[in-house]
Amino acid sequence: PGFQLRSLQRRLVSIELDRLAMQRFCLCLLAAIALASDVTPVQKVVQMLETMKEKGTKEMNEEQVQYAKFEEFCKGTLAEKGASITSAADQIETLEAEIESATSEAARLAEEIGGHAADIEAASKEKQNATELREATRSDFVATLKDYTESIDAVGRALKVLKAEKKSSSFLELKAVRDLKTLPSSAADGLDAYIKGSSLIEAAPEAKTYEFQSGGVISMLEGLQDKFVDERVSLEKEEAKKRHSYEMLVQSLEAQLAQSKKDQDAKVQFKAKKLQAKASAEGDLDETKTEKASDEKYAKDLKTTCSKKAAAFDERQKLRKEELEALTKAQDIISSGAVAGSAEKHLPGLVQTATSLAFLRSFSARPEQLEQVTRFLQQRAESLKSRVLSATAERAAADPIAKVKTMIEGLIVKMQDQANEEATKHGWCQAELASNKAMREEKTDQVDSLQSEIEELSSSIAKLGEEAVTLNEEVTQLTTAMANASEIRQKEKQKNADTVRDAKEAQEAVAQALQVLKEFYAKAGAATSFLQTSSAETAPETFSEPYTGMGGESGGVIGMMEVIAGDFARLQAETQAAEEAAKAEYEEFMEDSKVDKATKSKTAKHKESKKLSKSQELVATETDLQGTQKELDAANAYLEKLKPDCLDTGASYAERKAQREEELKDLETALKMLESV
């Protein structure tokens, strides 16, 4: 709007210059006509002067209205640019603070990520060491268990042949027992003595009074067998404890590793986002600084233009008032009729009209003994509400002691195996539940984070799109304004050229008219006349002085024409100066507009590129969300599968373990009671 206002002002000024120039030229012609016809067009000149006064007054008022609008444009635009510059300064301060915060946060996260890496390495090393120790311990257990099993088998075979009194086979079996690694030294000495004594009997067969006596050795071997069985059971219990401890340690370490890795991954992603936010803020900072500099230059140039325009307006108003005063004075002179053509002396002086342009931006038994064992088992079954002890009591009441002992021993072994299996299953359940919980928590956090990121990206894309559209619209407006400015400038240039040409031609015409008058009065001044002599005293009176023309009156006319010639010379000079000023202002406007247009085009392209990048990032994030949601759904489904075996099992693992230990203890007590029969 400001540019159009200034363009309108230029057109009005050019029209005014053309009108005044033509009026002066016509007045010169009127003066020449008056000289040629000896008629003074006073009334016509007076009317023209009155019309000029009315037009001058009207144009002065219109110019005041036009300048008021231009002044309002200056104030509004400068206020708008000031607010934009202040907002850009605030945004620059905010972006610099964001960049500093992101840099500091990224450094802190890098340090914490290093700490998590150290924790992961330490936990992994501890798990490796524990696994190596467990493998070694397990290997020792397997070897020792094999020795005990072989020892029990060997002792069992020896007892069998000794009880069958198979003398020939007993020595081989006893030698096998003697070679056992687990055989105590006292038992080894007893076996050595027995084997040696048996050898001497074989060497002296005449000693028929010797009878095969093996009762003491059998008793010793039975004791050894019980001892080996007890030690094997103790060994297996100890192995189960060690295995359970190892599994708990590994579970704890794996949970620690999973948490450390989760925290590390989360912080790595967070650090990447911080660095991305920093880079984005740095880009926005550069854009904001560029836009602020462009606005500052625009405001500075506009302020200068407005100041110049204000000074030009004051000067124009002053000159218009002087022009009206001159017109009034000329009208008075001509109306008085003192000098013919004197109205020409006071042609309105033309005021330089400066142009302005605007700027557009997770075996048998005694019955009473067996009855005692049965009662014990029934009492403990009722106390513990144990179906195992109750079933054992029923079997004890029905079977002989040998079968009951065998049954209890087998049951003890079976329950120990069940305990080991359940401990293993419990450890597996705990590990799977912990891993499932960690997975669900991790995926839930990721889903929430991705949803938040999607919302943020969508908002950023919309904002970038709006900003790019606004910038492209401003570029289009600048292009249109530059085209209009060029068109108006060409017309203005042509008008100024026409005005200068007309002023030159008028000066030449006035100079010619002056030459005619000056030559005439110079000639008239040298004229002579006949004098009346005394001899013709009676003749009629005739010329008594030479006629030199109206030289005395012609001075005013010649002076006024010289003033008119000066006015046309001043019109030429002022129009040429106005043309230079308009040219310089047009070039400055075009240069500022080109810079502003290039800045806005570059910023718009950057925002469109940034929008495209954000859109691609949004698609990738939505894909990540879909994948993460599927993983979360799978983790929830796996939890439902774990519940029947690991959670919905009635009594807790600790309660079942405690009852089983009590049952094993009671079975061992019952077994000891039977062994004492």
C-alpha positions as CSV (number, residue, x, y, z in Angstrom):
1,P,0.0,0.0,0.0
2,G,2.8,2.4,0.8
3,F,4.4,1.8,-2.5
4,Q,1.1,2.4,-4.3
5,L,0.7,5.6,-2.3
6,R,4.1,6.9,-3.3
7,S,3.5,5.9,-6.9
8,L,0.2,7.9,-6.9
9,Q,2.1,10.9,-5.4
10,R,4.7,10.7,-8.2
11,R,1.9,10.6,-10.9
12,L,0.2,13.6,-9.3
13,V,3.5,15.5,-9.1
14,S,4.3,14.7,-12.7
15,I,0.8,15.9,-13.8
16,E,1.3,19.1,-11.7
17,L,4.7,19.7,-13.3
18,D,3.3,19.2,-16.8
19,R,0.3,21.5,-16.0
20,L,2.5,24.3,-14.6
21,A,4.9,24.1,-17.4
22,M,2.1,24.4,-19.9
23,Q,0.5,27.2,-18.1
24,R,3.8,29.2,-18.1
25,F,4.3,28.5,-21.7
26,C,0.8,29.6,-22.6
27,L,1.3,32.8,-20.5
28,C,4.4,33.6,-22.5
29,L,2.4,33.1,-25.7
30,L,-0.3,35.4,-24.4
31,A,2.3,38.0,-23.8
32,A,3.6,37.7,-27.3
33,I,0.0,37.9,-28.6
34,A,-0.6,41.0,-26.6
35,L,2.4,42.6,-28.1
36,A,1.4,41.7,-31.6
37,S,-2.2,42.8,-31.3
38,D,-1.7,45.7,-28.8
39,V,-4.5,43.9,-26.6
40,T,-3.9,43.2,-22.9
41,P,-5.8,39.9,-21.9
42,V,-6.0,41.0,-18.3
43,Q,-9.4,39.4,-17.6
44,K,-8.3,36.1,-19.0
45,V,-5.1,36.1,-17.0
46,V,-7.0,37.0,-13.8
47,Q,-9.3,34.1,-14.4
48,M,-6.4,31.7,-15.0
49,L,-4.7,32.9,-11.8
50,E,-7.9,32.4,-9.8
51,T,-8.2,28.9,-11.2
52,M,-4.6,28.2,-10.4
53,K,-5.2,29.4,-6.8
54,E,-8.2,27.1,-6.4
55,K,-6.3,24.2,-7.9
56,G,-3.3,24.9,-5.8
57,T,-5.4,25.1,-2.6
58,K,-7.2,21.8,-3.5
59,E,-3.9,20.0,-4.4
60,M,-2.3,21.3,-1.2
61,N,-5.2,19.8,0.9
62,E,-5.1,16.6,-1.2
63,E,-1.3,16.4,-0.6
64,Q,-1.9,16.7,3.1
65,V,-4.4,13.8,3.1
66,Q,-2.0,11.8,1.0
67,Y,0.9,12.5,3.3
68,A,-1.2,11.7,6.4
69,K,-1.9,8.2,4.9
70,F,1.8,7.8,4.1
71,E,2.8,8.9,7.6
72,E,0.3,6.4,9.0
73,F,1.9,3.7,6.8
74,C,5.4,4.6,8.1
75,K,4.3,4.5,11.7
76,G,2.4,1.2,11.3
77,T,5.1,-0.5,9.3
78,L,8.0,0.6,11.5
79,A,6.0,-0.5,14.6
80,E,5.4,-3.9,12.9
81,K,9.0,-4.3,12.0
82,G,10.1,-3.2,15.5
83,A,7.8,-5.9,17.0
84,S,9.2,-8.5,14.5
85,I,12.8,-7.5,15.4
86,T,12.0,-7.7,19.1
87,S,10.3,-11.1,18.7
88,A,13.3,-12.4,16.6
89,A,15.7,-11.2,19.4
90,D,13.7,-13.1,22.0
91,Q,13.6,-16.2,19.7
92,I,17.3,-15.9,19.2
93,E,17.9,-15.8,23.0
94,T,15.5,-18.8,23.4
95,L,17.2,-20.8,20.7
96,E,20.7,-20.1,22.1
97,A,19.5,-21.3,25.5
98,E,18.0,-24.4,23.9
99,I,21.3,-25.1,22.1
100,E,23.3,-24.7,25.3
101,S,20.9,-26.9,27.2
102,A,20.9,-29.6,24.5
103,T,24.7,-29.5,24.4
104,S,25.0,-29.9,28.2
105,E,22.3,-32.6,28.3
106,A,24.0,-34.6,25.5
107,A,27.4,-34.4,27.5
108,R,25.6,-35.6,30.7
109,L,23.9,-38.5,28.8
110,A,27.2,-39.5,27.2
111,E,28.8,-39.8,30.6
112,E,25.9,-41.8,32.0
113,I,25.9,-44.1,28.9
114,G,29.6,-44.8,29.7
115,G,28.6,-45.7,33.2
116,H,26.0,-48.1,32.0
117,A,28.5,-49.7,29.6
118,A,30.9,-50.2,32.6
119,D,28.0,-51.8,34.6
120,I,27.2,-54.1,31.7
121,E,30.8,-55.2,31.3
122,A,31.1,-55.8,35.1
123,A,27.8,-57.8,35.3
124,S,28.7,-59.8,32.2
125,K,32.2,-60.6,33.6
126,E,30.6,-61.7,37.0
127,K,28.1,-63.9,35.1
128,Q,30.9,-65.4,33.1
129,N,32.9,-66.2,36.2
130,A,29.9,-67.6,38.0
131,T,29.1,-69.8,35.0
132,E,32.7,-71.1,34.8
133,L,32.7,-71.9,38.6
134,R,29.3,-73.6,38.2
135,E,30.5,-75.7,35.3
136,A,33.5,-76.8,37.4
137,T,31.4,-77.5,40.4
138,R,28.9,-79.4,38.3
139,S,31.7,-81.5,36.8
140,D,33.0,-82.4,40.3
141,F,29.5,-83.3,41.4
142,V,29.0,-85.6,38.4
143,A,32.3,-87.4,39.1
144,T,31.6,-87.7,42.8
145,L,28.0,-88.9,42.2
146,K,29.4,-91.5,39.8
147,D,31.8,-92.7,42.5
148,Y,29.1,-93.0,45.1
149,T,26.7,-94.8,42.7
150,E,29.5,-97.3,41.7
151,S,30.3,-97.7,45.4
152,I,26.7,-98.5,46.3
153,D,26.4,-100.9,43.4
154,A,29.7,-102.7,44.3
155,V,28.8,-103.0,48.0
156,G,25.3,-104.3,47.0
157,R,26.8,-107.0,44.8
158,A,29.3,-108.0,47.5
159,L,26.5,-108.2,50.1
160,K,24.5,-110.3,47.7
161,V,27.2,-112.9,47.1
162,L,28.2,-112.9,50.8
163,K,24.7,-113.5,51.9
164,A,24.4,-116.3,49.3
165,E,27.7,-117.8,50.7
166,K,29.2,-117.9,47.2
167,K,32.8,-118.1,48.4
168,S,34.3,-118.1,44.9
169,S,32.6,-114.9,43.8
170,S,32.8,-113.1,47.1
171,F,36.6,-112.5,46.9
172,L,36.2,-110.7,43.5
173,E,33.4,-108.5,44.7
174,L,35.2,-107.8,48.0
175,K,38.3,-106.8,46.0
176,A,36.2,-104.5,43.9
177,V,34.9,-102.9,47.1
178,R,38.4,-102.6,48.4
179,D,39.4,-100.6,45.3
180,L,36.7,-98.0,45.8
181,K,37.9,-94.4,46.1
182,T,35.2,-93.7,48.6
183,L,36.1,-96.6,51.0
184,P,37.1,-95.4,54.5
185,S,40.5,-96.6,55.7
186,S,39.0,-98.5,58.7
187,A,36.8,-100.5,56.3
188,A,39.7,-101.0,54.0
189,D,41.7,-102.5,56.8
190,G,38.8,-104.8,57.8
191,L,38.4,-106.0,54.2
192,D,42.2,-106.6,53.9
193,A,42.2,-108.7,57.0
194,Y,39.2,-110.7,55.8
195,I,40.6,-111.3,52.3
196,K,44.0,-112.3,53.8
197,G,42.3,-114.7,56.2
198,S,40.2,-116.3,53.5
199,S,43.3,-116.8,51.4
200,L,45.1,-118.7,54.1
201,I,42.1,-121.1,54.5
202,E,42.2,-121.8,50.8
203,A,45.9,-122.5,51.0
204,A,45.4,-125.1,53.8
205,P,42.3,-127.1,52.8
206,E,43.0,-129.8,55.4
207,A,41.6,-127.4,58.0
208,K,38.1,-128.6,57.6
209,T,37.1,-127.4,60.9
210,Y,36.9,-123.8,59.4
211,E,33.5,-122.6,58.5
212,F,32.8,-119.8,56.2
213,Q,32.2,-116.9,58.6
214,S,31.1,-113.6,57.0
215,G,28.7,-112.1,59.5
216,G,31.0,-109.3,60.6
217,V,31.9,-108.3,57.0
218,I,28.3,-108.3,56.0
219,S,27.4,-106.0,58.9
220,M,30.3,-103.7,57.9
221,L,29.2,-103.7,54.2
222,E,25.6,-102.9,55.1
223,G,26.8,-100.0,57.2
224,L,29.0,-98.9,54.3
225,Q,26.0,-99.1,51.9
226,D,23.8,-97.0,54.2
227,K,26.7,-94.5,54.6
228,F,27.2,-94.2,50.8
229,V,23.5,-93.8,50.2
230,D,23.3,-91.0,52.9
231,E,26.3,-89.3,51.5
232,R,24.9,-89.5,48.0
233,V,21.6,-88.0,49.1
234,S,23.6,-85.2,50.9
235,L,25.7,-84.6,47.8
236,E,22.6,-84.3,45.6
237,K,20.9,-81.9,48.1
238,E,24.1,-79.8,48.2
239,E,24.2,-79.8,44.4
240,A,20.6,-78.7,44.2
241,K,21.3,-75.8,46.6
242,K,24.3,-74.8,44.5
243,R,22.4,-75.0,41.3
244,H,19.6,-73.0,42.8
245,S,22.0,-70.3,44.1
246,Y,23.6,-70.1,40.7
247,E,20.3,-69.8,38.9
248,M,19.2,-67.0,41.3
249,L,22.6,-65.2,40.8
250,V,22.3,-65.5,37.0
251,Q,18.7,-64.4,37.1
252,S,19.7,-61.4,39.2
253,L,22.7,-60.6,36.9
254,E,20.5,-61.0,33.8
255,A,17.9,-58.7,35.2
256,Q,20.6,-56.2,36.1
257,L,22.1,-56.5,32.6
258,A,18.6,-56.1,31.0
259,Q,17.9,-53.0,33.1
260,S,21.4,-51.5,32.3
261,K,21.0,-52.2,28.6
262,K,17.5,-50.7,28.7
263,D,18.7,-47.6,30.4
264,Q,21.7,-47.3,28.1
265,D,19.5,-47.7,25.0
266,A,17.0,-45.2,26.3
267,K,19.7,-42.7,27.0
268,V,21.4,-43.3,23.6
269,Q,18.1,-42.5,21.9
270,F,17.5,-39.5,24.2
271,K,21.0,-38.2,23.4
272,A,20.4,-38.6,19.7
273,K,17.1,-36.7,20.0
274,K,18.9,-33.9,22.0
275,L,21.6,-33.7,19.3
276,Q,18.9,-33.6,16.7
277,A,17.1,-30.9,18.6
278,K,20.4,-29.0,18.9
279,A,21.0,-29.2,15.1
280,S,17.4,-28.1,14.4
281,A,17.7,-25.2,16.8
282,E,21.0,-24.1,15.2
283,G,19.3,-24.1,11.8
284,D,16.4,-22.1,13.2
285,L,18.9,-19.7,14.9
286,D,20.6,-19.0,11.6
287,E,17.3,-18.4,9.8
288,T,16.1,-16.1,12.6
289,K,19.3,-14.1,12.6
290,T,19.0,-13.7,8.8
291,E,15.4,-12.7,9.0
292,K,16.2,-10.3,11.8
293,A,19.0,-8.7,9.9
294,S,16.8,-8.3,6.8
295,D,14.0,-6.7,8.9
296,E,16.5,-4.4,10.5
297,K,17.8,-3.2,7.2
298,Y,14.3,-2.8,5.9
299,A,13.3,-0.8,8.9
300,K,16.4,1.4,8.7
301,D,15.9,2.1,5.0
302,L,12.2,2.8,5.5
303,K,12.8,5.1,8.4
304,T,15.3,7.0,6.3
305,T,12.8,7.2,3.4
306,C,10.0,8.3,5.8
307,S,12.3,11.0,7.3
308,K,13.1,12.3,3.8
309,K,9.5,12.2,2.8
310,A,8.5,14.2,5.9
311,A,11.1,16.8,5.1
312,A,10.0,16.9,1.5
313,F,6.4,17.3,2.6
314,D,7.2,20.2,4.8
315,E,9.2,21.9,2.0
316,R,6.4,21.2,-0.5
317,Q,3.8,22.7,1.8
318,K,6.0,25.7,2.3
319,L,6.5,26.2,-1.4
320,R,2.8,25.7,-2.1
321,K,1.9,28.4,0.4
322,E,4.5,30.7,-1.2
323,E,3.1,29.8,-4.6
324,L,-0.5,30.8,-3.5
325,E,0.9,34.0,-2.1
326,A,2.7,34.7,-5.3
327,L,-0.4,33.9,-7.3
328,T,-2.5,36.3,-5.1
329,K,0.1,39.0,-5.5
330,A,0.2,38.5,-9.3
331,Q,-3.6,38.6,-9.4
332,D,-3.6,41.9,-7.5
333,I,-1.1,43.4,-9.8
334,I,-2.9,42.4,-13.0
335,S,-6.3,43.3,-11.6
336,S,-4.9,46.8,-10.9
337,G,-4.1,47.2,-14.5
338,A,-0.8,49.0,-13.7
339,V,1.3,46.9,-16.2
340,A,0.0,45.0,-19.2
341,G,0.9,41.3,-19.0
342,S,2.3,41.7,-15.5
343,A,0.4,38.5,-14.4
344,E,3.0,36.6,-16.3
345,K,5.6,37.7,-13.7
346,H,4.0,35.5,-10.9
347,L,3.6,32.1,-12.5
348,P,3.6,29.5,-9.8
349,G,7.0,28.0,-9.1
350,L,7.3,24.3,-9.3
351,V,8.3,22.3,-6.3
352,Q,10.5,19.2,-6.6
353,T,8.4,16.2,-6.2
354,A,10.4,13.4,-4.6
355,T,9.3,9.9,-5.3
356,S,8.9,7.1,-2.7
357,L,8.7,3.3,-2.8
358,A,7.6,0.7,-0.1
359,F,9.3,-2.4,1.1
360,L,7.5,-5.9,1.0
361,R,8.7,-11.6,4.7
362,S,9.6,-58.4,31.2
363,F,12.6,-108.9,54.4
364,S,9.8,-109.4,56.7
365,A,9.0,-107.5,59.9
366,R,7.6,-107.7,63.3
367,P,4.0,-106.5,63.0
368,E,4.2,-104.1,65.9
369,Q,7.1,-102.2,64.4
370,L,5.4,-101.9,61.1
371,E,2.3,-100.7,62.8
372,Q,4.3,-98.0,64.6
373,V,5.7,-96.7,61.3
374,T,2.2,-96.7,59.8
375,R,0.7,-94.7,62.7
376,F,3.6,-92.2,62.4
377,L,3.0,-91.6,58.7
378,Q,-0.7,-91.3,59.2
379,Q,-0.3,-88.7,61.9
380,R,2.2,-86.7,59.9
381,A,-0.1,-86.9,56.8
382,E,-3.0,-85.5,58.8
383,S,-0.8,-82.8,60.3
384,L,0.7,-81.7,56.9
385,K,-2.4,-82.7,54.9
386,S,0.0,-84.6,52.7
387,R,-1.4,-87.0,50.2
388,V,2.1,-88.4,49.7
389,L,2.5,-89.4,53.4
390,S,-1.1,-90.7,53.5
391,A,-0.5,-93.0,50.5
392,T,2.8,-94.2,52.0
393,A,1.0,-95.1,55.3
394,E,-1.5,-97.2,53.4
395,R,1.2,-99.0,51.5
396,A,3.1,-99.5,54.8
397,A,0.1,-101.1,56.4
398,A,-0.3,-103.5,53.5
399,D,3.3,-104.4,52.6
400,P,6.1,-106.2,54.5
401,I,9.0,-104.1,55.9
402,A,11.4,-104.8,53.0
403,K,8.9,-103.5,50.4
404,V,8.1,-100.5,52.6
405,K,11.7,-99.6,53.0
406,T,12.3,-99.9,49.3
407,M,9.1,-97.9,48.6
408,I,10.1,-95.2,51.0
409,E,13.7,-95.0,49.6
410,G,12.3,-94.8,46.1
411,L,9.8,-92.2,47.2
412,I,12.5,-90.1,48.8
413,V,14.5,-90.2,45.6
414,K,11.5,-89.4,43.5
415,M,10.5,-86.4,45.7
416,Q,14.1,-85.1,45.7
417,D,14.0,-85.3,41.9
418,Q,10.6,-83.5,41.9
419,A,12.1,-80.9,44.2
420,N,15.0,-80.4,41.8
421,E,12.7,-80.2,38.8
422,E,10.4,-77.8,40.5
423,A,13.3,-75.6,41.6
424,T,14.6,-75.6,38.1
425,K,11.1,-74.8,36.8
426,H,10.7,-72.1,39.5
427,G,14.0,-70.6,38.5
428,W,12.9,-70.7,34.8
429,C,9.6,-69.1,35.7
430,Q,11.2,-66.4,37.7
431,A,13.6,-65.6,34.9
432,E,10.9,-65.7,32.2
433,L,8.5,-63.6,34.3
434,A,11.3,-61.1,35.1
435,S,12.4,-61.0,31.4
436,N,8.7,-60.6,30.3
437,K,8.1,-57.8,32.8
438,A,11.2,-56.0,31.7
439,M,10.1,-56.5,28.0
440,R,6.6,-55.2,28.7
441,E,7.8,-52.2,30.6
442,E,10.4,-51.4,27.9
443,K,7.9,-51.7,25.1
444,T,5.3,-49.7,26.9
445,D,7.8,-46.9,27.5
446,Q,8.8,-47.1,23.8
447,V,5.2,-47.0,22.7
448,D,4.5,-43.9,24.9
449,S,7.7,-42.2,23.7
450,L,6.9,-43.0,20.0
451,Q,3.3,-41.7,20.3
452,S,4.6,-38.5,21.9
453,E,7.2,-38.2,19.1
454,I,4.6,-38.7,16.5
455,E,2.4,-35.9,18.0
456,E,5.4,-33.6,18.1
457,L,6.4,-34.4,14.5
458,S,2.9,-33.9,13.2
459,S,2.7,-30.5,14.9
460,S,6.1,-29.5,13.6
461,I,5.2,-30.6,10.0
462,A,2.0,-28.5,10.1
463,K,3.8,-25.5,11.4
464,L,6.6,-25.8,8.8
465,G,4.0,-26.1,6.1
466,E,2.2,-23.0,7.2
467,E,5.5,-21.0,7.5
468,A,6.5,-22.2,4.0
469,V,3.2,-21.1,2.5
470,T,3.4,-17.7,4.1
471,L,7.0,-17.2,2.9
472,N,6.0,-18.2,-0.7
473,E,3.1,-15.8,-0.6
474,E,5.4,-13.0,0.5
475,V,7.8,-13.9,-2.3
476,T,5.0,-13.7,-4.8
477,Q,3.9,-10.3,-3.3
478,L,7.5,-9.1,-3.6
479,T,7.7,-10.3,-7.3
480,T,4.5,-8.4,-8.1
481,A,5.6,-5.3,-6.3
482,M,8.9,-5.3,-8.1
483,A,7.2,-5.7,-11.4
484,N,4.8,-2.8,-10.6
485,A,7.7,-0.7,-9.4
486,S,9.5,-1.3,-12.7
487,E,6.4,-0.4,-14.7
488,I,5.8,2.8,-12.7
489,R,9.5,3.7,-12.8
490,Q,9.5,3.5,-16.6
491,K,6.4,5.8,-16.8
492,E,7.9,8.2,-14.4
493,K,11.2,8.3,-16.3
494,Q,9.4,9.0,-19.5
495,K,7.3,11.8,-17.9
496,N,10.5,13.4,-16.4
497,A,12.1,13.2,-19.8
498,D,9.1,14.9,-21.4
499,T,9.1,17.6,-18.7
500,V,12.8,18.4,-19.2
501,R,12.3,18.5,-23.0
502,D,9.3,20.9,-22.6
503,A,11.2,23.1,-20.2
504,K,14.0,23.4,-22.6
505,E,11.7,24.3,-25.5
506,A,9.9,26.8,-23.3
507,Q,13.2,28.5,-22.4
508,E,14.1,28.7,-26.0
509,A,10.7,30.2,-26.9
510,V,10.9,32.8,-24.1
511,A,14.4,33.6,-25.1
512,Q,13.2,34.3,-28.7
513,A,10.4,36.5,-27.5
514,L,12.8,38.5,-25.3
515,Q,15.2,38.9,-28.3
516,V,12.3,40.3,-30.4
517,L,11.4,42.9,-27.7
518,K,14.9,43.8,-26.9
519,E,15.8,44.4,-30.5
520,F,12.7,46.5,-31.1
521,Y,13.2,48.8,-28.1
522,A,16.9,49.1,-28.9
523,K,16.0,50.3,-32.4
524,A,13.2,52.5,-31.2
525,G,15.5,54.2,-28.8
526,A,17.7,55.5,-31.7
527,A,14.8,57.0,-33.7
528,T,14.7,60.8,-34.6
529,S,11.8,63.3,-35.5
530,F,11.3,66.6,-37.3
531,L,11.2,69.7,-35.1
532,Q,8.7,72.5,-35.8
533,T,10.4,75.7,-37.0
534,S,9.4,79.2,-36.6
535,S,8.5,79.5,-40.2
536,A,5.7,77.2,-39.7
537,E,4.3,78.7,-36.6
538,T,0.9,78.7,-38.0
539,A,0.9,75.1,-39.0
540,P,-0.9,72.5,-36.9
541,E,1.1,71.2,-34.0
542,T,2.8,67.8,-34.7
543,F,5.6,65.6,-33.1
544,S,7.7,67.6,-30.8
545,E,9.9,64.6,-29.5
546,P,11.3,61.5,-31.2
547,Y,9.1,58.3,-30.5
548,T,11.2,55.5,-28.8
549,G,8.3,53.1,-28.2
550,M,6.8,52.1,-24.8
551,G,10.2,51.5,-23.4
552,G,9.3,52.7,-20.0
553,E,6.4,50.3,-19.8
554,S,8.3,47.5,-21.5
555,G,10.8,47.0,-18.7
556,G,8.2,45.2,-16.5
557,V,7.2,42.9,-19.3
558,I,10.8,42.0,-20.1
559,G,11.6,41.4,-16.4
560,M,8.6,39.1,-16.0
561,M,9.6,37.2,-19.1
562,E,13.1,36.8,-17.7
563,V,11.5,35.5,-14.5
564,I,9.5,33.0,-16.6
565,A,12.7,31.9,-18.3
566,G,14.3,31.4,-14.9
567,D,11.3,29.4,-13.7
568,F,11.6,27.0,-16.7
569,A,15.3,26.7,-16.1
570,R,14.6,25.8,-12.4
571,L,11.8,23.4,-13.6
572,Q,14.4,21.6,-15.8
573,A,17.0,21.4,-12.9
574,E,14.5,20.3,-10.3
575,T,13.0,17.7,-12.7
576,Q,16.5,16.3,-13.5
577,A,17.3,16.2,-9.7
578,A,14.0,14.5,-9.0
579,E,14.8,11.9,-11.8
580,E,18.2,11.1,-10.2
581,A,16.6,10.8,-6.7
582,A,13.8,8.6,-8.1
583,K,16.3,6.4,-9.9
584,A,18.5,6.0,-6.8
585,E,15.5,5.2,-4.7
586,Y,14.1,2.7,-7.2
587,E,17.5,0.9,-7.5
588,E,17.7,0.8,-3.7
589,F,14.2,-0.6,-3.4
590,M,14.9,-3.2,-6.1
591,E,18.2,-4.3,-4.4
592,D,16.5,-4.6,-1.0
593,S,13.6,-6.5,-2.5
594,K,15.9,-8.9,-4.3
595,V,17.8,-9.6,-1.0
596,D,14.5,-10.0,0.9
597,K,13.1,-12.2,-1.9
598,A,16.2,-14.4,-2.0
599,T,16.2,-14.7,1.9
600,K,12.5,-15.7,2.0
601,S,12.9,-18.1,-1.0
602,K,15.9,-19.8,0.7
603,T,14.1,-19.9,4.1
604,A,10.9,-21.4,2.4
605,K,13.0,-24.0,0.6
606,H,14.8,-24.9,3.9
607,K,11.4,-25.2,5.7
608,E,10.0,-27.4,2.9
609,S,13.1,-29.6,3.0
610,K,12.8,-29.7,6.7
611,K,9.1,-30.6,6.4
612,L,9.9,-33.4,4.0
613,S,12.6,-34.7,6.4
614,K,10.1,-34.5,9.3
615,S,7.5,-36.3,7.2
616,Q,10.0,-39.2,6.4
617,E,10.9,-39.3,10.1
618,L,7.2,-39.5,10.9
619,V,6.6,-42.4,8.6
620,A,9.6,-44.2,10.1
621,T,8.4,-43.4,13.7
622,E,4.9,-44.7,12.9
623,T,6.5,-47.9,11.5
624,D,8.5,-48.2,14.7
625,L,5.4,-47.7,16.7
626,Q,3.6,-50.5,14.8
627,G,6.5,-52.9,15.3
628,T,6.9,-52.0,19.0
629,Q,3.2,-52.4,19.6
630,K,3.3,-55.9,18.1
631,E,6.2,-56.7,20.3
632,L,4.3,-55.4,23.3
633,D,1.2,-57.5,22.3
634,A,3.4,-60.6,21.9
635,A,4.9,-60.0,25.4
636,N,1.4,-59.7,26.9
637,A,0.3,-62.8,25.1
638,Y,3.4,-64.7,26.4
639,L,2.5,-63.6,30.0
640,E,-0.9,-65.1,29.6
641,K,0.8,-68.4,28.6
642,L,3.1,-68.2,31.6
643,K,0.3,-67.7,34.1
644,P,-1.0,-71.3,34.2
645,D,2.4,-72.8,34.9
646,C,4.1,-70.0,36.8
647,L,1.5,-68.0,38.6
648,D,-1.9,-69.8,38.8
649,T,-0.5,-72.9,40.6
650,G,-2.4,-72.7,43.9
651,A,0.1,-72.7,46.8
652,S,3.3,-70.7,46.3
653,Y,6.6,-72.2,45.5
654,A,7.9,-71.5,49.0
655,E,4.8,-73.2,50.6
656,R,5.2,-76.3,48.3
657,K,8.9,-76.4,49.0
658,A,8.4,-76.2,52.8
659,Q,5.8,-79.0,52.7
660,R,8.0,-81.2,50.6
661,E,10.9,-80.8,53.0
662,E,8.6,-81.8,55.9
663,E,7.4,-84.8,53.9
664,L,11.0,-85.8,53.1
665,K,12.0,-85.4,56.7
666,D,9.1,-87.6,57.9
667,L,9.9,-90.2,55.3
668,E,13.5,-90.3,56.4
669,T,12.3,-90.6,60.0
670,A,10.1,-93.5,59.0
671,L,12.9,-95.2,57.1
672,K,15.2,-94.9,60.1
673,M,12.5,-96.5,62.2
674,L,12.3,-99.4,59.8
675,E,16.1,-99.8,59.6
676,S,16.2,-100.1,63.4
677,V,13.9,-103.3,63.2
